[in-house]
């Protein structure tokens, strides 16, 4: 497993996805369609829909 590069300033992190607006776009799509963008969220939604535990 690869080690994460430590930040120069403790408690400060940087996300390139947030910087490019990808996170906001995914959230907007999920709210508009009602379909989660994460794999576990989609599985949970389908499980409820079909009554699978």
Long-range contacts (C-beta under 8 A, 24 or more apart in sequence): none
